[in-house]
Amino acid sequence: MACANSNFNVLAREVDFLLHFDWEVRTKFGRIATLLLRVFETKRALGETAAAQATTILHSAIRDRGAARIIAATGAAQFEFLDALTSSPGIDWRKVELFHLDEYIGLPMTHTASFCKYLQERLISKTGIIRHHLMNGEDDPAEVVRNTGEAIASAPIDVAFVGIGENAHLAFNDPPANFETDEPYLIVELDEPCRRQQVGEGWFANLEAVPTRAISMSVRQILRAKEIIAVVPDARKAVAVKASIEGPIGPMAPASMLRNHPNVTIYLDRQSAALLSPASLAASTVSRCPMDAA
């Protein structure tokens, strides 16, 4: 199956591109979901190619509808992707509306680990985005969930930029994730592996400093995006990648639900793809999904 985006296919051939294959996944209601998996030698090559795809999506949305609505991920795994995306020429960022996946409850926006601070520094200040919905962790969580949920539900999302956690979480939907709620955002408890990941990435000094609760976009809301780009480098993600791509689709591997989406591209490097089996990489089809995308 050929990818329709010739721009980032060309770029992929010019950088350290190792592997490209497509899976067709038939959901329980008979719809076809296409999973494009791309593996690169370096994080820089991964980030640049993912950013090229994202740029094409933004250009198309702005050209066709005069605006683009996006969801942005945070964390150390997104550094190279966001660096490349914010350097991409020709995007009219004034016409881009930004939502983010999650935020810690009780954490000031000035804290090093605040995702609001992260997005301000790594995306908003570099592009001049003026339409954004940053979730303040110090505000009343129920009010933030309600207001941000109403805003994101008001129109379709063109593209969601996501990652996969070391525990296979999607946003802050730790296992076992809630696949049933249709609410756009929810209040969640963070499990210990998730919190240890934040310490390991250097955002907090120790486990006790990591908040235990957060606001997270729901899995079903993520799957409502027209397209999804998952940026997942590093060896520490290899177990989660294997579980999400080869394991059962279910709440214990929340990111496995990406296989139910009709238009998702997962970007890996050699390290994060290291545990995928040769049979998996050679596969053209996978088993039926147990539930359909929202």
Secondary structure, 3 states (H helix, E strand, C coil): CCCCCHHHHHHHHHCCEEEEEEEEEECCCCCEEEEEEEEECCHHHHHHHHHHHHHHHHHHHHHHHCCEEEEECCCHHHHHHHHHHHCCCCCCHHHEEEEECEEECCCCCCCCCCHHHHHHHHHHHHHCCCEEECCCCCCCHHHHHHHHHHHHCCCCCCEEEECCCCCCCECCECCCCCCCCCCCEEEEECCHHHHHHHHHCCCCCCHHHCCCEEEEECHHHHHCCCEEEEEECCHHHHHHHHHHHHCCCCCCCHHHHHHHCCEEEEEEECCCCCCCCHHHHHCCECCCCCCCCC
